[in-house]
Amino acid sequence: MHKTFSLALLAATVLSVPAFADETSAWRLFIGDHTAPQVTALDLDTGEAIATFPMASSASLYTTDGAVLAVQGAGNQVSAIDAGIAVDDHGDHGDIEITAPSLVEAVLTGEKPAHFVEHDGKVAVFFDGSGLVNLFSAHDWAHGGELVTSELDSGTAHHGVAIPWGDYTLVSTADADNEKKPRLGLDVLDANGDQVGETYPCPDLHGEAGSGNLVAVGCGDGLLIVSGSDAPTIEKLDYAGLPQGKVTTLIGGQGLQYFLGNYGADKLVIIDPAEAEPYRLIDLPTRRVHFVTDPVRPKFAYIFTEDGQLRQLDVLKGEITRSVNITEPYSMDGEWSLPRPRLVVAGDVIAVTDPLAGKVHLVDAGSFEITRELSVEGLPYTIVAVGGSGTEH
């Protein structure tokens, strides 16, 4: 495994603190209901709901730069929430400012928004219903209320993805003549939306993530690995050494450069493209429900499995090292969109939604034990966390 520079770890280190300042840590959980069109903000310390924001439909949630972006596929819009926690890095210490979270008035509209991807401060949202891509700054939108977008066209409506890459954008392409619009590959578009070079073949393209200076994209016959400091360099990494299957969900390591992907219903794969044998397959005791990497403890990732267990994965050893029972079983039989638990890491806490019980379970990342349970009205489902530590003047 190869270590990379970790801003998350650096920002948590306070080298010197002015005598007149108080060290403060603050975290908020933002929870999307499975059915109700709303997002609720919880104070992690008190467990109290501090705000509820109306949406056009149930929302998938993402975070970047102190903002929460709520993608409402059925509501044909994306909303921005200023999380109200901002940490300003001053090198020898960080300043933290805490205000009330607020819903930004300006919204991004379009036909069936789906994939949300942030890379190097720029965000791309792909609209499945039109095949259009909108690019924008999440910081300017969430913190300044100004939504300025540029638009690109993938060529056809499909369940696609777009990835910002400096002055370029990587955009999925699909077979426009096939009613099912199967994804065929990845195009590189310049700032004018013109294609640069040929299409990079990627059948059944699905799943992407960034880690360090790399981006990985899942294909039916391997992964596309994107690198380069200017124009992207794209190479195929086939599934050599793995059983028949494919990756369709990817998460990037933070602090360590690696990728974690699904590989069948009851397996995960640790991917290090720099290694001669880049894949390590992890067998799970039962089918996975959700998994995340840890931005604070880079060698760990967490997997929730359908038996109600939260499991800790040591990605350096390639082993499941600890587990704790969190909920009643959540079977993976049935539709993919049924309400099932989701995970997020908030500092030293792993939060697990429990939709059918109306709770969020909090697990201490050090002891790996449940410390608290927060009650949430409705069906708490998608979840993100925003927070950090700093000096409050």
C-alpha positions as CSV (number, residue, x, y, z in Angstrom):
1,M,0.0,0.0,0.0
2,H,1.2,3.5,-0.7
3,K,0.7,6.4,1.7
4,T,-0.5,9.7,0.3
5,F,-0.8,13.2,1.8
6,S,-3.8,13.4,4.0
7,L,-5.3,16.9,4.6
8,A,-7.9,15.3,7.0
9,L,-5.1,14.1,9.2
10,L,-3.1,17.3,9.0
11,A,-6.1,19.5,9.8
12,A,-6.8,17.5,13.0
13,T,-3.3,18.3,14.3
14,V,-3.0,21.5,16.2
15,L,0.6,22.5,16.7
16,S,0.1,25.7,18.7
17,V,-3.0,27.3,20.0
18,P,-3.3,31.0,21.1
19,A,-3.9,31.3,24.8
20,F,-7.1,33.2,24.3
21,A,-8.7,30.5,22.1
22,D,-10.8,27.5,23.1
23,E,-10.3,24.2,21.3
24,T,-13.7,23.0,20.0
25,S,-14.9,19.9,18.1
26,A,-18.3,20.0,16.4
27,W,-20.0,17.4,14.2
28,R,-23.4,17.3,12.6
29,L,-25.2,14.4,10.9
30,F,-27.5,15.1,8.0
31,I,-30.1,12.3,7.4
32,G,-32.3,11.8,4.4
33,D,-35.6,10.0,5.0
34,H,-36.3,7.0,2.8
35,T,-39.8,8.1,1.9
36,A,-40.5,11.6,3.2
37,P,-39.1,14.5,1.1
38,Q,-36.9,15.9,3.9
39,V,-33.4,16.1,5.3
40,T,-32.8,16.4,9.1
41,A,-29.7,17.9,10.7
42,L,-28.7,16.4,14.1
43,D,-26.1,17.7,16.5
44,L,-23.9,14.7,17.2
45,D,-23.0,15.8,20.7
46,T,-26.5,16.3,22.0
47,G,-28.4,14.1,19.6
48,E,-31.0,16.8,19.0
49,A,-32.5,17.6,15.7
50,I,-31.5,21.2,15.0
51,A,-33.2,21.7,11.6
52,T,-35.4,19.9,9.0
53,F,-35.2,20.9,5.4
54,P,-38.0,20.2,2.9
55,M,-37.0,18.5,-0.4
56,A,-38.8,17.8,-3.7
57,S,-38.4,14.0,-3.1
58,S,-36.3,11.7,-1.0
59,A,-32.6,12.5,-1.4
60,S,-29.2,10.9,-1.8
61,L,-26.7,13.0,0.2
62,Y,-23.1,14.0,-0.5
63,T,-20.7,16.3,1.3
64,T,-17.8,18.6,0.1
65,D,-16.2,21.7,1.5
66,G,-18.7,22.1,4.4
67,A,-21.7,21.7,2.1
68,V,-24.3,19.0,1.9
69,L,-25.7,18.3,-1.6
70,A,-29.1,16.6,-1.8
71,V,-29.7,14.9,-5.1
72,Q,-33.4,14.3,-5.6
73,G,-33.8,12.0,-8.6
74,A,-37.6,11.7,-8.4
75,G,-37.9,15.5,-7.7
76,N,-35.7,16.5,-10.7
77,Q,-33.6,18.8,-8.6
78,V,-30.4,19.1,-6.5
79,S,-30.4,21.3,-3.3
80,A,-27.5,22.7,-1.3
81,I,-27.3,23.0,2.4
82,D,-24.7,25.1,4.2
83,A,-23.8,22.7,7.1
84,G,-22.9,25.7,9.3
85,I,-19.5,24.2,10.4
86,A,-16.4,25.7,8.8
87,V,-12.8,25.0,9.7
88,D,-10.2,27.4,8.4
89,D,-6.7,25.9,8.2
90,H,-3.9,28.4,9.4
91,G,-1.1,25.9,9.2
92,D,-0.2,25.9,12.9
93,H,-3.8,25.7,14.0
94,G,-7.3,25.7,12.6
95,D,-10.1,28.1,13.3
96,I,-13.7,26.8,13.6
97,E,-16.8,28.8,13.0
98,I,-20.2,27.3,14.0
99,T,-23.5,28.8,12.7
100,A,-27.0,27.4,12.1
101,P,-27.3,25.1,9.1
102,S,-29.3,26.6,6.2
103,L,-30.9,25.6,3.0
104,V,-29.8,27.6,0.0
105,E,-32.6,29.2,-2.0
106,A,-31.1,28.5,-5.5
107,V,-31.6,24.9,-6.7
108,L,-30.2,23.0,-9.7
109,T,-33.0,21.5,-11.9
110,G,-32.9,18.9,-14.6
111,E,-34.3,15.5,-15.6
112,K,-33.6,12.8,-13.1
113,P,-30.3,13.8,-11.5
114,A,-28.3,10.8,-10.3
115,H,-24.5,10.5,-10.0
116,F,-22.7,13.3,-8.1
117,V,-18.9,13.5,-8.4
118,E,-16.5,16.0,-6.8
119,H,-12.9,16.2,-7.9
120,D,-10.4,19.0,-7.1
121,G,-13.1,21.5,-6.0
122,K,-15.3,21.1,-9.0
123,V,-18.6,19.1,-9.0
124,A,-20.3,17.3,-11.8
125,V,-24.0,16.1,-11.7
126,F,-25.2,13.8,-14.4
127,F,-28.9,13.9,-15.4
128,D,-30.0,10.5,-16.4
129,G,-33.2,11.8,-18.1
130,S,-31.4,14.0,-20.6
131,G,-27.8,12.8,-20.6
132,L,-26.7,16.4,-19.7
133,V,-23.9,17.2,-17.3
134,N,-23.8,20.3,-15.0
135,L,-20.4,21.5,-13.6
136,F,-20.2,24.0,-10.7
137,S,-18.5,25.0,-7.5
138,A,-20.2,23.6,-4.5
139,H,-18.4,26.1,-2.2
140,D,-19.8,29.1,-4.1
141,W,-23.3,27.6,-4.2
142,A,-23.6,26.5,-0.6
143,H,-21.7,29.3,1.1
144,G,-22.4,32.2,-1.2
145,G,-25.8,31.3,-2.6
146,E,-24.4,31.7,-6.2
147,L,-25.0,28.8,-8.5
148,V,-23.1,29.2,-11.8
149,T,-23.0,26.2,-14.0
150,S,-21.6,25.1,-17.3
151,E,-23.3,22.3,-19.3
152,L,-22.0,19.4,-21.3
153,D,-23.9,16.8,-23.4
154,S,-23.0,13.1,-23.1
155,G,-24.9,12.4,-26.4
156,T,-27.8,10.4,-25.1
157,A,-30.0,9.9,-22.0
158,H,-28.7,7.0,-19.9
159,H,-27.7,6.1,-16.3
160,G,-24.4,7.8,-16.6
161,V,-21.6,9.6,-14.7
162,A,-19.3,12.6,-15.2
163,I,-16.0,13.2,-13.5
164,P,-14.3,16.7,-13.4
165,W,-10.6,16.6,-14.3
166,G,-9.1,20.0,-14.4
167,D,-10.0,21.6,-17.7
168,Y,-11.5,18.3,-18.9
169,T,-14.5,16.2,-18.0
170,L,-14.7,12.4,-18.2
171,V,-18.2,11.4,-19.3
172,S,-19.8,8.0,-19.8
173,T,-21.2,7.2,-23.3
174,A,-24.0,4.8,-24.1
175,D,-25.6,3.1,-27.1
176,A,-28.2,5.5,-28.3
177,D,-29.8,3.0,-30.7
178,N,-30.4,0.4,-28.0
179,E,-33.6,0.9,-26.0
180,K,-31.8,-0.1,-22.8
181,K,-29.0,2.5,-23.4
182,P,-26.2,0.2,-22.3
183,R,-23.0,2.0,-21.2
184,L,-20.1,1.5,-23.6
185,G,-17.2,3.5,-22.4
186,L,-15.7,6.8,-21.2
187,D,-15.2,9.9,-23.3
188,V,-12.8,12.8,-22.5
189,L,-14.4,16.2,-23.2
190,D,-12.7,19.6,-23.2
191,A,-14.1,22.8,-21.8
192,N,-16.1,23.3,-24.9
193,G,-17.7,19.9,-24.7
194,D,-15.7,18.5,-27.7
195,Q,-14.4,15.0,-27.5
196,V,-10.6,14.6,-27.1
197,G,-9.3,11.4,-28.6
198,E,-11.2,8.1,-28.9
199,T,-13.7,6.5,-26.5
200,Y,-12.1,4.4,-23.8
201,P,-14.0,1.0,-23.9
202,C,-15.8,0.3,-20.5
203,P,-18.7,-2.1,-21.0
204,D,-21.3,-1.9,-18.2
205,L,-19.6,1.1,-16.8
206,H,-20.7,1.7,-13.2
207,G,-19.0,3.1,-10.1
208,E,-16.2,5.6,-9.7
209,A,-14.0,6.9,-6.9
210,G,-10.9,9.0,-6.3
211,S,-8.0,8.3,-4.0
212,G,-4.8,10.4,-3.9
213,N,-4.0,11.5,-7.5
214,L,-6.0,8.6,-9.1
215,V,-9.6,8.0,-10.1
216,A,-10.9,4.5,-10.8
217,V,-14.0,3.6,-12.9
218,G,-15.7,0.2,-12.7
219,C,-16.3,-1.7,-16.0
220,G,-17.5,-5.2,-16.8
221,D,-14.0,-6.3,-17.9
222,G,-11.8,-4.4,-15.4
223,L,-11.2,-0.9,-14.1
224,L,-10.2,2.3,-15.9
225,I,-7.5,4.0,-13.9
226,V,-7.2,7.7,-14.5
227,S,-4.0,9.7,-13.8
228,G,-2.1,12.7,-15.0
229,S,-1.6,16.3,-13.9
230,D,-3.2,17.9,-17.0
231,A,-4.9,15.9,-19.7
232,P,-6.0,12.6,-18.2
233,T,-4.1,9.4,-18.9
234,I,-6.5,6.4,-18.9
235,E,-5.4,2.8,-18.7
236,K,-7.4,-0.5,-18.3
237,L,-6.7,-2.7,-15.4
238,D,-8.3,-6.1,-16.1
239,Y,-9.6,-8.4,-13.4
240,A,-6.6,-10.8,-13.7
241,G,-6.5,-13.3,-10.8
242,L,-10.1,-12.7,-9.7
243,P,-13.1,-15.1,-10.2
244,Q,-15.7,-14.1,-12.7
245,G,-17.5,-11.0,-11.7
246,K,-17.2,-7.2,-11.7
247,V,-17.0,-4.1,-9.6
248,T,-20.0,-1.8,-9.6
249,T,-19.4,0.3,-6.5
250,L,-16.1,2.0,-5.6
251,I,-14.9,4.0,-2.6
252,G,-11.5,5.7,-2.4
253,G,-9.1,5.4,0.5
254,Q,-8.2,8.6,2.3
255,G,-4.7,8.9,3.7
256,L,-3.8,5.7,2.0
257,Q,-4.1,5.3,-1.8
258,Y,-6.3,2.4,-2.5
259,F,-9.8,1.6,-3.7
260,L,-12.4,-0.6,-2.1
261,G,-15.1,-2.2,-4.3
262,N,-17.9,-4.7,-4.2
263,Y,-17.3,-8.0,-6.1
264,G,-20.5,-10.1,-6.0
265,A,-23.0,-10.0,-3.2
266,D,-20.8,-11.3,-0.4
267,K,-17.3,-10.2,-1.4
268,L,-15.2,-7.0,-1.4
269,V,-12.0,-6.3,-3.2
270,I,-9.1,-4.1,-2.1
271,I,-7.4,-2.5,-5.1
272,D,-4.0,-0.9,-5.3
273,P,-3.2,-0.2,-8.9
274,A,0.5,0.3,-8.2
275,E,1.0,-3.3,-7.1
276,A,2.0,-6.2,-9.4
277,E,-1.0,-8.0,-8.0
278,P,-3.4,-5.2,-7.5
279,Y,-6.4,-7.1,-6.2
280,R,-7.1,-8.7,-2.8
281,L,-10.5,-10.4,-2.5
282,I,-12.3,-10.3,0.9
283,D,-14.9,-12.9,1.6
284,L,-17.7,-11.8,3.9
285,P,-19.7,-14.1,6.2
286,T,-23.0,-12.9,4.5
287,R,-24.1,-10.3,2.0
288,R,-23.0,-6.7,2.4
289,V,-25.5,-3.9,2.7
290,H,-23.2,-0.8,2.8
291,F,-19.5,0.0,3.2
292,V,-17.3,3.1,3.8
293,T,-13.6,4.0,4.3
294,D,-12.4,5.8,7.4
295,P,-10.9,9.3,6.7
296,V,-9.4,9.6,10.2
297,R,-8.0,6.1,10.7
298,P,-6.8,5.4,7.1
299,K,-6.1,1.7,7.4
300,F,-9.7,0.9,8.3
301,A,-13.0,0.5,6.4
302,Y,-16.4,-0.6,7.7
303,I,-18.9,-2.9,6.3
304,F,-22.5,-3.4,7.4
305,T,-23.8,-6.9,6.5
306,E,-27.4,-8.2,6.3
307,D,-27.1,-10.1,9.6
308,G,-27.1,-6.7,11.4
309,Q,-23.3,-6.7,12.1
310,L,-20.9,-3.8,11.6
311,R,-17.5,-5.2,10.7
312,Q,-14.1,-3.5,10.7
313,L,-11.8,-4.2,7.8
314,D,-8.0,-3.7,8.2
315,V,-7.1,-2.9,4.6
316,L,-3.4,-3.4,5.2
317,K,-3.9,-6.9,6.5
318,G,-6.8,-7.6,4.2
319,E,-8.7,-9.1,7.1
320,I,-12.0,-8.5,9.1
321,T,-10.6,-7.6,12.5
322,R,-13.7,-6.7,14.7
323,S,-17.4,-6.9,14.5
324,V,-20.4,-5.7,16.6
325,N,-24.1,-6.4,16.3
326,I,-26.0,-3.2,15.6
327,T,-29.5,-4.0,14.3
328,E,-32.0,-6.7,13.6
329,P,-31.2,-8.5,10.3
330,Y,-31.8,-6.5,7.0
331,S,-32.1,-9.1,4.2
332,M,-30.7,-8.2,0.8
333,D,-33.6,-10.1,-0.8
334,G,-36.0,-7.9,-2.7
335,E,-35.6,-4.5,-4.4
336,W,-32.3,-2.7,-4.1
337,S,-34.2,0.5,-3.0
338,L,-35.7,-0.9,0.1
339,P,-34.8,1.0,3.3
340,R,-31.6,-0.5,4.7
341,P,-28.9,0.9,6.9
342,R,-26.2,3.3,5.7
343,L,-22.9,4.3,7.4
344,V,-20.8,7.4,7.9
345,V,-17.7,8.2,9.9
346,A,-17.9,11.4,12.0
347,G,-14.6,12.0,13.7
348,D,-14.3,9.2,16.3
349,V,-17.8,7.9,15.8
350,I,-19.3,5.5,13.2
351,A,-23.0,6.3,12.7
352,V,-25.3,3.7,11.4
353,T,-28.9,4.4,10.3
354,D,-31.6,1.9,11.2
355,P,-34.6,2.9,9.1
356,L,-37.1,0.3,10.4
357,A,-36.3,1.2,14.0
358,G,-36.3,4.9,13.5
359,K,-32.8,5.2,15.0
360,V,-29.2,6.1,14.4
361,H,-26.7,3.9,16.3
362,L,-23.4,5.5,17.3
363,V,-20.3,3.3,17.6
364,D,-17.0,4.4,19.1
365,A,-14.3,3.8,16.5
366,G,-11.7,3.0,19.2
367,S,-13.6,0.5,21.4
368,F,-15.9,-0.6,18.5
369,E,-18.9,-0.6,20.9
370,I,-22.2,1.1,20.7
371,T,-22.2,4.2,22.8
372,R,-25.6,5.8,22.0
373,E,-28.7,5.5,20.0
374,L,-30.4,8.6,18.6
375,S,-34.2,8.5,17.8
376,V,-35.1,10.0,14.4
377,E,-38.7,10.4,13.1
378,G,-39.7,8.5,10.0
379,L,-37.3,6.2,8.2
380,P,-33.7,7.5,8.6
381,Y,-31.8,6.3,5.6
382,T,-29.1,8.2,3.8
383,I,-26.5,9.9,6.0
384,V,-23.5,12.2,5.8
385,A,-21.4,14.0,8.4
386,V,-19.8,17.4,8.5
387,G,-17.5,18.7,11.2
388,G,-14.1,18.9,12.6
389,S,-12.0,20.6,15.3
390,G,-10.4,24.0,15.7
391,T,-10.0,27.1,17.9
392,E,-13.1,29.2,18.5
393,H,-12.3,32.9,19.1
